[in-house]
């Protein structure tokens, strides 16, 4: 079978969950299937941190074009190359394509339909149009969680449920199972000036859907109580969009000196941050999946999550949950973890067992199974 893959997202400078997902599918497809030919299309140069591996059954085709690449250059190459199946790992689909071309699309989330106010207007229009096109025209749909499948059925009631396969994300098992040496720990923590401090950790982009204001408020309340004088809050990630209000909230906090923003951070540094955090907090208003939850659990970090969307589906009983917009509820969870060593040990053990059920290899096998049955 000749399988075409839209991989232009791997050319982008910014790394996000959808790009990590695509990269890890490409790390596994060539190992899992020796009989299929995978034609990987992109438009510029791969981001060095997102460059897929080379396999004998991979054909990488770079085709540059300045405008509407998916609908022009990419669509033309598909017409010319005549693949059997097209896999779109992003919410998009060429309008013009051969009638006999089978299509599979992965839908990561529909956050833009649930929280449209947290997206730039031009992005919102684009996301809605492209998602409508992809969901309504694909032969099969992969949803990254049951929560995402439920959202698809809610906003697209004409889509049959049996057309949608739920396939959970994975994580880098090898990377997040490694224990940092004392030397590595000191080097990395000193880089962010937290080598002698307890800290609460968030990993991800700084943008409004991540609901970071609630985490800042909870941190301020804990600090103001006076029993956690050396506690710090670390945001491991960079500003993405509509981040100004979050940065203003940090700047205006009486504990601003104890709030650290790392900026873009290499994958290799994340395990040390997770392993040394008192807790990992994901206060997001909505997640299609939430890869950092798996990374934190695998690293042996107690996890605290907002009680919404896919987050309980991913973590199950291995995390503490707070009411999404209630900073007092979050304070209660964090104080329990900070003060109760037995609870911490239980959460660590349960989290590691939970994370062991997820992997990119498992995700790739299930994804390939959907594609090959077209």
matplotlib code that plots the C-alpha trace (Angstrom):
import matplotlib.pyplot as plt

x = [0.0, 1.2, 0.4, 0.7, 1.4, 0.9, 4.0, 4.4, 3.9, 7.3, 8.8, 7.6, 9.8, 7.3, 6.9, 3.5, 1.7, 0.4, 3.9, 5.3, 2.5, 3.3, 7.1, 6.5, 4.2, 6.9, 9.5, 7.3, 5.6, 8.7, 9.5, 6.0, 5.3, 7.9, 5.4, 3.8, 5.5, 5.1, 5.4, 6.1, 5.3, 6.5, 7.0, 10.3, 13.1, 12.3, 12.8, 16.0, 14.2, 11.3, 13.2, 11.7, 14.0, 15.0, 13.7, 14.0, 10.2, 10.1, 10.0, 10.4, 9.2, 9.8, 7.6, 7.7, 4.9, 4.1, 0.3, -2.3, 0.1, -2.3, -4.8, -2.4, 1.1, 0.3, -3.1, -1.3, 1.4, -1.2, -3.0, 0.2, 1.6, -1.6, -1.3, -3.8, -4.5, -3.9, -3.4, -3.8, -2.4, -3.9, -7.3, -7.2, -7.9, -7.3, -10.5, -9.5, -8.4, -9.0, -12.3, -10.7, -8.2, -9.1, -8.6, -8.0, -7.7, -6.7, -8.7, -6.8, -9.4, -12.2, -11.2, -11.8, -15.5, -15.8, -13.6, -13.6, -12.8, -9.3, -8.3, -7.2, -10.1, -8.1, -7.1, -10.6, -12.0, -9.3, -9.7, -13.5, -13.3, -10.5, -12.0, -15.4, -13.7, -11.7, -14.3, -17.1, -15.1, -12.7, -13.5, -12.2, -11.5, -9.1, -9.9, -7.1, -9.5, -13.1, -13.7, -12.6, -14.8, -17.8, -17.1, -17.0, -20.3, -21.7, -20.7, -21.0, -24.2, -24.3, -21.1, -21.6, -19.9, -18.5, -16.6, -14.4, -11.7, -10.3, -6.5, -4.7, -1.4, 1.8, 5.0, 8.7, 9.0, 12.8, 13.4, 10.9, 12.0, 15.6, 16.7, 18.9, 22.3, 23.1, 25.4, 22.7, 20.2, 22.4, 23.3, 19.7, 18.1, 20.8, 20.1, 16.7, 17.8, 15.7, 18.4, 17.7, 14.0, 10.8, 8.7, 5.4, 5.6, 3.5, 4.7, 3.2, 2.5, 1.4, -2.0, -5.4, -6.9, -4.3, -6.0, -2.7, -4.3, -5.9, -2.6, -1.0, -3.8, -3.4, 0.3, -0.1, -2.5, -0.1, 2.8, 0.7, -0.1, 3.6, 4.4, 6.1, 8.5, 10.9, 8.3, 8.5, 6.3, 7.9, 6.3, 8.2, 7.2, 7.1, 4.3, 2.2, -0.8, -2.9, -0.4, -0.2, -2.7, -0.9, 2.4, 0.8, -0.6, 2.8, 4.4, 1.8, 2.1, 3.7, 5.5, 6.7, 10.3, 9.3, 7.6, 10.0, 9.2, 11.8, 10.8, 11.2, 12.8, 14.6, 12.9, 16.1, 15.7, 12.1, 12.7, 14.9, 12.2, 9.5, 11.5, 12.3, 8.9, 6.7, 3.8, 2.9, -0.3, -2.3, -5.0, -6.2, -9.8, -9.8, -7.4, -7.9, -5.4, -2.5, 0.8, 2.6, 0.3, 1.8, 5.3, 4.8, 3.4, 6.2, 8.7, 7.4, 5.7, 2.4, -0.1, -2.9, -5.5, -8.5, -11.6, -12.6, -12.4, -9.9, -7.8, -9.7, -9.7, -5.9, -4.9, -7.8, -7.4, -3.7, -4.1, -5.9, -8.5, -9.7, -12.7, -11.5, -11.9, -11.6, -8.2, -9.2, -10.0, -6.5, -4.9, -6.5, -5.0, -1.6, -1.5, -2.3, 0.6, 3.0, 2.2, 1.4, 4.4, 2.2, -0.2, 2.7, 4.1, 0.7, 0.2, 3.7, 3.2, -0.2, 0.9, 3.8, 1.5, -1.0, 1.6, 2.9, -0.3, 0.5, 3.3, 3.9, 4.5, 1.0, -0.5, 1.3, 0.2, -3.4, -3.1, -1.5, -4.3, -6.9, -5.0, -4.2, -7.8, -9.0]
y = [0.0, 3.5, 5.9, 9.6, 11.7, 15.5, 16.4, 20.2, 20.8, 19.4, 22.4, 24.8, 26.4, 26.1, 22.6, 21.6, 18.4, 17.8, 18.0, 15.7, 13.3, 13.3, 13.0, 9.9, 8.3, 8.6, 7.2, 4.1, 3.5, 2.4, -0.1, -1.5, -2.0, -3.2, -3.7, -0.3, 2.7, 6.0, 9.2, 12.1, 15.5, 18.8, 22.3, 23.8, 22.5, 20.3, 21.8, 20.1, 18.9, 17.5, 15.8, 12.3, 9.2, 7.6, 4.2, 2.2, 2.4, 6.2, 8.7, 12.2, 14.8, 18.5, 20.7, 24.5, 26.8, 30.2, 30.1, 27.7, 24.8, 22.0, 23.1, 23.7, 22.1, 19.3, 18.5, 18.4, 16.1, 13.7, 13.7, 13.0, 10.4, 8.4, 7.1, 4.5, 6.3, 9.8, 10.4, 13.9, 14.2, 17.8, 19.3, 19.8, 18.1, 18.9, 19.9, 18.5, 14.9, 11.7, 10.0, 6.7, 8.3, 7.0, 9.5, 9.3, 12.5, 12.8, 15.3, 16.5, 18.7, 21.2, 23.8, 26.5, 25.7, 25.5, 28.5, 30.7, 33.8, 32.4, 32.2, 35.0, 35.8, 34.9, 31.6, 30.9, 31.3, 29.1, 26.4, 26.1, 26.0, 23.4, 21.2, 21.3, 20.2, 17.4, 16.0, 16.0, 14.5, 12.0, 8.3, 7.6, 9.9, 9.3, 11.1, 11.3, 10.7, 9.7, 13.3, 14.5, 11.9, 13.1, 16.7, 15.7, 13.9, 17.0, 19.6, 17.3, 15.2, 14.0, 11.9, 8.3, 7.2, 4.1, 6.2, 7.5, 5.5, 6.6, 6.2, 7.7, 9.5, 8.2, 9.7, 9.2, 6.2, 6.1, 9.8, 10.1, 6.9, 8.1, 9.4, 12.4, 12.2, 14.6, 16.5, 16.9, 17.9, 20.6, 21.9, 22.1, 23.4, 26.1, 27.2, 28.4, 29.3, 26.7, 24.3, 25.0, 25.5, 23.5, 24.2, 23.6, 22.9, 23.6, 22.4, 23.9, 27.0, 30.3, 31.0, 31.7, 28.3, 26.9, 28.9, 29.8, 32.7, 30.2, 28.5, 31.9, 32.8, 29.4, 29.9, 33.4, 32.0, 29.3, 31.7, 34.3, 31.7, 31.8, 28.1, 27.7, 30.6, 29.0, 27.6, 28.7, 28.3, 27.3, 27.7, 25.5, 26.9, 30.0, 32.6, 31.4, 33.8, 36.1, 35.7, 39.3, 39.1, 36.1, 38.0, 41.1, 38.9, 37.5, 41.0, 42.4, 39.5, 40.2, 37.0, 37.7, 37.0, 33.4, 32.8, 31.6, 31.4, 29.2, 30.0, 27.3, 24.3, 21.3, 17.9, 16.6, 19.1, 18.2, 14.9, 16.7, 19.4, 16.9, 14.7, 17.5, 19.2, 19.0, 18.7, 19.0, 21.1, 21.2, 23.8, 23.9, 24.7, 22.0, 19.4, 17.0, 14.8, 16.3, 14.6, 16.4, 14.5, 11.2, 12.7, 13.9, 10.6, 8.6, 10.9, 10.2, 13.5, 13.9, 15.3, 17.8, 18.4, 20.5, 18.2, 18.7, 17.3, 14.5, 15.0, 12.4, 10.0, 10.2, 10.2, 8.2, 7.8, 8.6, 12.4, 14.9, 17.0, 20.5, 22.6, 24.2, 27.9, 27.6, 28.6, 27.6, 24.1, 24.0, 25.3, 22.4, 19.9, 21.4, 21.8, 18.1, 17.1, 19.5, 18.3, 14.6, 12.5, 9.3, 10.8, 11.9, 8.3, 6.9, 9.4, 8.7, 4.9, 5.0, 7.6, 5.4, 2.4, 4.5, 5.9, 2.4, 1.8, 4.4, 4.5, 6.0, 2.5, 1.4, 4.6, 4.1, 0.4, 1.4, 4.3, 2.2, -0.4, 2.2, 3.4, -0.1, -1.2, 1.5]
z = [0.0, -0.8, 2.1, 1.7, 4.8, 5.2, 7.2, 6.6, 10.3, 11.0, 9.2, 11.9, 14.5, 17.4, 18.8, 20.1, 20.9, 17.3, 15.9, 18.6, 17.7, 14.0, 14.6, 16.8, 14.3, 11.7, 14.1, 14.4, 11.0, 9.2, 11.9, 12.1, 8.4, 5.9, 3.1, 2.9, 1.2, 3.1, 1.0, 3.4, 1.9, 3.4, 2.0, 3.5, 5.7, 8.7, 12.1, 13.3, 16.4, 14.3, 11.5, 10.9, 10.7, 7.4, 6.5, 3.2, 2.7, 3.3, 0.4, 1.6, -0.9, -0.4, -2.5, -1.9, -2.8, -1.2, -1.0, 0.3, 0.1, 1.1, -1.5, -4.3, -4.4, -2.0, -3.7, -7.1, -5.9, -4.6, -7.9, -9.7, -7.3, -6.9, -3.3, -2.1, 1.2, 2.5, 6.3, 7.5, 11.0, 11.3, 10.8, 7.0, 3.7, 0.0, -1.6, -5.0, -4.9, -6.8, -6.1, -5.3, -2.7, 0.7, 3.5, 7.3, 9.4, 13.1, 15.1, 18.2, 19.8, 19.1, 21.7, 19.1, 19.0, 22.8, 23.7, 20.5, 22.6, 23.3, 19.7, 17.3, 14.9, 11.8, 13.3, 14.4, 10.9, 9.4, 12.1, 11.6, 7.8, 7.7, 10.4, 8.7, 5.5, 7.1, 9.4, 6.8, 4.0, 5.6, 5.2, 8.7, 11.7, 14.5, 17.8, 20.3, 23.3, 23.9, 25.0, 21.6, 19.9, 22.0, 20.9, 17.3, 17.6, 19.4, 16.8, 13.8, 14.6, 11.0, 11.5, 12.4, 15.6, 14.1, 11.6, 14.5, 16.2, 19.6, 19.7, 22.7, 22.5, 23.9, 25.3, 25.1, 27.5, 27.3, 28.0, 30.8, 32.5, 32.9, 36.3, 36.2, 37.8, 40.7, 38.3, 35.6, 38.3, 39.6, 36.2, 34.9, 38.1, 38.5, 35.0, 36.2, 39.7, 41.4, 42.6, 46.3, 46.1, 46.1, 43.0, 41.4, 37.7, 34.6, 31.2, 28.0, 26.1, 27.7, 26.1, 27.6, 27.2, 29.6, 32.5, 34.1, 36.0, 38.4, 39.0, 39.8, 42.2, 44.0, 44.2, 45.7, 48.4, 49.4, 49.6, 51.5, 54.2, 55.1, 55.5, 52.0, 52.0, 49.5, 47.1, 43.5, 40.4, 37.2, 33.7, 31.4, 28.1, 25.9, 25.2, 22.3, 21.7, 23.7, 26.5, 27.6, 30.4, 31.9, 31.8, 33.3, 36.2, 36.9, 36.8, 39.2, 41.7, 45.0, 44.5, 41.0, 41.9, 42.7, 39.3, 36.6, 32.9, 31.1, 27.5, 24.9, 26.6, 25.0, 25.5, 27.2, 30.1, 31.0, 32.9, 35.5, 36.0, 36.4, 38.7, 41.1, 41.2, 44.2, 41.9, 38.2, 37.7, 34.4, 35.0, 31.4, 30.5, 27.8, 26.5, 23.5, 25.3, 27.3, 26.7, 29.7, 32.0, 30.9, 31.0, 34.6, 35.8, 34.2, 35.8, 39.3, 39.8, 41.7, 39.3, 39.9, 37.1, 36.3, 36.2, 32.6, 29.0, 28.5, 31.6, 33.9, 30.9, 30.7, 34.4, 35.9, 39.7, 39.5, 40.1, 42.3, 40.6, 41.3, 40.1, 36.9, 37.7, 41.5, 42.8, 46.4, 45.2, 43.6, 46.8, 48.7, 46.3, 46.4, 50.2, 50.6, 48.3, 50.0, 53.5, 53.1, 52.1, 52.1, 49.6, 47.4, 47.4, 46.5, 43.6, 42.3, 42.3, 40.8, 38.2, 37.0, 36.7, 34.7, 32.4, 31.6, 29.6, 27.0, 24.4, 21.0, 19.6, 20.8, 19.3, 16.0, 15.7, 16.2, 13.8, 11.2, 11.6, 10.8, 7.7, 6.4, 6.6, 4.2]

ax = plt.figure().add_subplot(projection="3d")
ax.plot(x, y, z, "-o")
ax.set_aspect("equal")
plt.show()
